[in-house]
Amino acid sequence: MNQEKHSFMTKRALANALKETMKDKPFNKITISELIKICHVNRKTFYYHFNDIYHLLKWLFEQEAIDILHQFDLIAEYEEAITFMIHYIDENEAMLIGAYDSLGHTALKKIFYDDFYAVVTSIIEHGENVTHQRLELGYKDFLTHFYTDAIVSTWVDLM
């Protein structure tokens, strides 16, 4: 097995351990020691892959939701993308509520903001290309932040 695949499997194991532990325990009460014990890895291995447990949580969300969301053609498949996100929230309710309760609205928004910012940017750029118009940079920036904040806030509030 190559190093990249082994690294991914280790990250996935740590993420699964976190997800399972969050079913019974608040996120802010979970320790790295618990996770490495479940995965039979050492502390150095954890820190080789993640800066901290928050980084692991962000990676988990990216793998299970954000990266998949990026695969949708958000112009043509926006309904499917929204349905996917709603199902993800339903299927992972305990984990998401645990993260929300432990981190709070603002911190959870911060985890998702950059990823959704990229999605909104691509949608706005697509609109510019389709209409053959360019928005003023300041206005484009305003729209991107406005819609990103609206989407992330709404998504977090659904939890």
C-alpha atoms as a printed R data frame, in Angstrom:
    type eleno elety resid chain resno       x      y       z
1   ATOM     1    CA   MET     A     1   0.000  0.000   0.000
2   ATOM     2    CA   ASN     A     2   1.428  3.401  -0.916
3   ATOM     3    CA   GLN     A     3   2.020  6.167   1.634
4   ATOM     4    CA   GLU     A     4  -0.820  8.370   0.370
5   ATOM     5    CA   LYS     A     5  -3.404  5.611   0.701
6   ATOM     6    CA   HIS     A     6  -2.089  4.624   4.141
7   ATOM     7    CA   SER     A     7  -2.240  8.270   5.253
8   ATOM     8    CA   PHE     A     8  -5.827  8.591   4.039
9   ATOM     9    CA   MET     A     9  -6.834  5.381   5.832
10  ATOM    10    CA   THR     A    10  -5.289  6.662   9.073
11  ATOM    11    CA   LYS     A    11  -7.117  9.989   8.757
12  ATOM    12    CA   ARG     A    12 -10.349  8.160   7.963
13  ATOM    13    CA   ALA     A    13  -9.937  5.911  11.024
14  ATOM    14    CA   LEU     A    14  -9.380  8.926  13.283
15  ATOM    15    CA   ALA     A    15 -12.380 10.697  11.734
16  ATOM    16    CA   ASN     A    16 -14.592  7.638  12.209
17  ATOM    17    CA   ALA     A    17 -13.450  7.351  15.813
18  ATOM    18    CA   LEU     A    18 -14.341 11.005  16.371
19  ATOM    19    CA   LYS     A    19 -17.717 10.604  14.703
20  ATOM    20    CA   GLU     A    20 -18.587  7.522  16.754
21  ATOM    21    CA   THR     A    21 -17.397  9.102  20.002
22  ATOM    22    CA   MET     A    22 -19.484 12.210  19.326
23  ATOM    23    CA   LYS     A    23 -22.630 10.058  19.395
24  ATOM    24    CA   ASP     A    24 -22.181  9.615  23.147
25  ATOM    25    CA   LYS     A    25 -19.987 12.500  24.239
26  ATOM    26    CA   PRO     A    26 -19.819 16.263  23.609
27  ATOM    27    CA   PHE     A    27 -17.081 17.311  21.200
28  ATOM    28    CA   ASN     A    28 -15.359 19.508  23.790
29  ATOM    29    CA   LYS     A    29 -15.041 16.503  26.138
30  ATOM    30    CA   ILE     A    30 -13.337 14.228  23.591
31  ATOM    31    CA   THR     A    31  -9.591 13.933  23.861
32  ATOM    32    CA   ILE     A    32  -6.939 13.001  21.360
33  ATOM    33    CA   SER     A    33  -5.894 10.239  23.763
34  ATOM    34    CA   GLU     A    34  -9.321  8.610  23.388
35  ATOM    35    CA   LEU     A    35  -9.179  8.725  19.608
36  ATOM    36    CA   ILE     A    36  -5.674  7.339  19.279
37  ATOM    37    CA   LYS     A    37  -6.555  4.529  21.676
38  ATOM    38    CA   ILE     A    38  -9.567  3.572  19.547
39  ATOM    39    CA   CYS     A    39  -7.448  3.644  16.375
40  ATOM    40    CA   HIS     A    40  -4.389  1.953  17.894
41  ATOM    41    CA   VAL     A    41  -2.058  4.736  16.767
42  ATOM    42    CA   ASN     A    42   0.247  6.964  18.758
43  ATOM    43    CA   ARG     A    43   0.019 10.674  19.479
44  ATOM    44    CA   LYS     A    44   2.754 11.477  16.938
45  ATOM    45    CA   THR     A    45   0.658  9.833  14.246
46  ATOM    46    CA   PHE     A    46  -2.306 12.017  15.132
47  ATOM    47    CA   TYR     A    47  -0.213 15.183  15.007
48  ATOM    48    CA   TYR     A    48   1.421 14.106  11.766
49  ATOM    49    CA   HIS     A    49  -2.023 14.297  10.136
50  ATOM    50    CA   PHE     A    50  -3.847 16.978  12.137
51  ATOM    51    CA   ASN     A    51  -2.893 20.101  14.083
52  ATOM    52    CA   ASP     A    52  -5.579 19.472  16.691
53  ATOM    53    CA   ILE     A    53  -8.986 17.884  17.173
54  ATOM    54    CA   TYR     A    54 -10.693 20.886  15.487
55  ATOM    55    CA   HIS     A    55  -8.612 20.284  12.368
56  ATOM    56    CA   LEU     A    56  -9.768 16.644  12.435
57  ATOM    57    CA   LEU     A    57 -13.405 17.759  12.713
58  ATOM    58    CA   LYS     A    58 -12.985 20.137   9.763
59  ATOM    59    CA   TRP     A    59 -11.338 17.374   7.711
60  ATOM    60    CA   LEU     A    60 -14.227 15.041   8.569
61  ATOM    61    CA   PHE     A    61 -16.807 17.569   7.383
62  ATOM    62    CA   GLU     A    62 -14.789 18.271   4.241
63  ATOM    63    CA   GLN     A    63 -14.550 14.590   3.354
64  ATOM    64    CA   GLU     A    64 -18.169 13.763   4.023
65  ATOM    65    CA   ALA     A    65 -19.935 16.879   2.826
66  ATOM    66    CA   ILE     A    66 -17.946 19.750   1.363
67  ATOM    67    CA   ASP     A    67 -15.863 17.770  -1.149
68  ATOM    68    CA   ILE     A    68 -18.987 15.968  -2.329
69  ATOM    69    CA   LEU     A    69 -20.833 19.275  -2.616
70  ATOM    70    CA   HIS     A    70 -18.041 20.554  -4.870
71  ATOM    71    CA   GLN     A    71 -18.728 17.659  -7.261
72  ATOM    72    CA   PHE     A    72 -22.182 18.983  -8.072
73  ATOM    73    CA   ASP     A    73 -22.681 21.359 -10.955
74  ATOM    74    CA   LEU     A    74 -24.250 23.904  -8.644
75  ATOM    75    CA   ILE     A    75 -25.915 25.762 -11.484
76  ATOM    76    CA   ALA     A    76 -27.637 22.749 -13.026
77  ATOM    77    CA   GLU     A    77 -27.858 20.521  -9.951
78  ATOM    78    CA   TYR     A    78 -28.539 22.974  -7.142
79  ATOM    79    CA   GLU     A    79 -31.642 21.068  -6.024
80  ATOM    80    CA   GLU     A    80 -29.663 17.827  -5.751
81  ATOM    81    CA   ALA     A    81 -26.903 19.643  -3.860
82  ATOM    82    CA   ILE     A    82 -29.392 21.107  -1.383
83  ATOM    83    CA   THR     A    83 -31.062 17.711  -0.967
84  ATOM    84    CA   PHE     A    84 -27.651 16.109  -0.350
85  ATOM    85    CA   MET     A    85 -26.840 18.652   2.372
86  ATOM    86    CA   ILE     A    86 -30.227 18.200   4.055
87  ATOM    87    CA   HIS     A    87 -29.754 14.409   4.048
88  ATOM    88    CA   TYR     A    88 -26.242 14.820   5.417
89  ATOM    89    CA   ILE     A    89 -27.598 16.906   8.286
90  ATOM    90    CA   ASP     A    90 -30.340 14.340   8.993
91  ATOM    91    CA   GLU     A    91 -27.948 11.364   8.870
92  ATOM    92    CA   ASN     A    92 -25.336 13.044  11.075
93  ATOM    93    CA   GLU     A    93 -27.602 14.932  13.446
94  ATOM    94    CA   ALA     A    94 -25.974 13.733  16.676
95  ATOM    95    CA   MET     A    95 -22.475 14.618  15.509
96  ATOM    96    CA   LEU     A    96 -23.506 18.007  14.145
97  ATOM    97    CA   ILE     A    97 -25.524 18.935  17.224
98  ATOM    98    CA   GLY     A    98 -22.619 17.844  19.404
99  ATOM    99    CA   ALA     A    99 -20.258 20.064  17.411
100 ATOM   100    CA   TYR     A   100 -22.740 22.941  17.561
101 ATOM   101    CA   ASP     A   101 -23.266 22.570  21.314
102 ATOM   102    CA   SER     A   102 -19.539 22.376  22.002
103 ATOM   103    CA   LEU     A   103 -18.263 24.981  19.564
104 ATOM   104    CA   GLY     A   104 -21.186 27.344  19.206
105 ATOM   105    CA   HIS     A   105 -22.693 28.975  16.150
106 ATOM   106    CA   THR     A   106 -19.797 31.295  15.338
107 ATOM   107    CA   ALA     A   107 -17.025 28.688  15.556
108 ATOM   108    CA   LEU     A   108 -18.994 26.173  13.501
109 ATOM   109    CA   LYS     A   109 -19.661 28.827  10.866
110 ATOM   110    CA   LYS     A   110 -15.948 29.535  10.737
111 ATOM   111    CA   ILE     A   111 -15.221 25.874   9.979
112 ATOM   112    CA   PHE     A   112 -17.445 25.931   6.887
113 ATOM   113    CA   TYR     A   113 -16.990 29.509   5.711
114 ATOM   114    CA   ASP     A   114 -13.951 29.100   3.440
115 ATOM   115    CA   ASP     A   115 -15.373 26.039   1.717
116 ATOM   116    CA   PHE     A   116 -18.713 27.654   1.001
117 ATOM   117    CA   TYR     A   117 -16.956 30.869  -0.022
118 ATOM   118    CA   ALA     A   118 -15.266 28.913  -2.811
119 ATOM   119    CA   VAL     A   119 -18.608 27.451  -3.895
120 ATOM   120    CA   VAL     A   120 -20.304 30.865  -3.978
121 ATOM   121    CA   THR     A   121 -17.346 32.369  -5.856
122 ATOM   122    CA   SER     A   122 -17.664 29.712  -8.554
123 ATOM   123    CA   ILE     A   123 -21.400 30.350  -8.878
124 ATOM   124    CA   ILE     A   124 -20.914 34.108  -9.238
125 ATOM   125    CA   GLU     A   125 -18.114 33.605 -11.774
126 ATOM   126    CA   HIS     A   126 -20.335 31.243 -13.727
127 ATOM   127    CA   GLY     A   127 -23.028 33.927 -13.775
128 ATOM   128    CA   GLU     A   128 -20.504 36.435 -15.095
129 ATOM   129    CA   ASN     A   129 -19.452 34.040 -17.851
130 ATOM   130    CA   VAL     A   130 -23.021 33.214 -18.875
131 ATOM   131    CA   THR     A   131 -24.083 36.863 -19.021
132 ATOM   132    CA   HIS     A   132 -20.754 38.055 -20.472
133 ATOM   133    CA   GLN     A   133 -20.670 40.750 -17.805
134 ATOM   134    CA   ARG     A   134 -18.080 41.486 -15.162
135 ATOM   135    CA   LEU     A   135 -19.061 42.742 -11.751
136 ATOM   136    CA   GLU     A   136 -17.092 45.484 -10.079
137 ATOM   137    CA   LEU     A   137 -14.571 43.769  -7.794
138 ATOM   138    CA   GLY     A   138 -15.904 45.420  -4.613
139 ATOM   139    CA   TYR     A   139 -19.497 44.495  -5.446
140 ATOM   140    CA   LYS     A   140 -18.498 40.953  -6.370
141 ATOM   141    CA   ASP     A   141 -16.688 40.629  -3.042
142 ATOM   142    CA   PHE     A   142 -19.738 41.973  -1.214
143 ATOM   143    CA   LEU     A   143 -22.054 39.487  -2.971
144 ATOM   144    CA   THR     A   144 -19.735 36.580  -2.283
145 ATOM   145    CA   HIS     A   145 -19.495 37.361   1.433
146 ATOM   146    CA   PHE     A   146 -23.225 38.108   1.681
147 ATOM   147    CA   TYR     A   147 -24.343 34.834   0.087
148 ATOM   148    CA   THR     A   148 -21.663 32.785   1.835
149 ATOM   149    CA   ASP     A   149 -22.710 34.139   5.213
150 ATOM   150    CA   ALA     A   150 -26.381 33.510   4.410
151 ATOM   151    CA   ILE     A   151 -25.770 29.940   3.278
152 ATOM   152    CA   VAL     A   152 -23.429 29.004   6.124
153 ATOM   153    CA   SER     A   153 -25.632 30.625   8.772
154 ATOM   154    CA   THR     A   154 -28.726 28.890   7.436
155 ATOM   155    CA   TRP     A   155 -26.928 25.571   7.183
156 ATOM   156    CA   VAL     A   156 -25.589 25.802  10.721
157 ATOM   157    CA   ASP     A   157 -29.004 26.916  11.998
158 ATOM   158    CA   LEU     A   158 -30.567 23.771  10.453
159 ATOM   159    CA   MET     A   159 -28.489 21.728  12.844
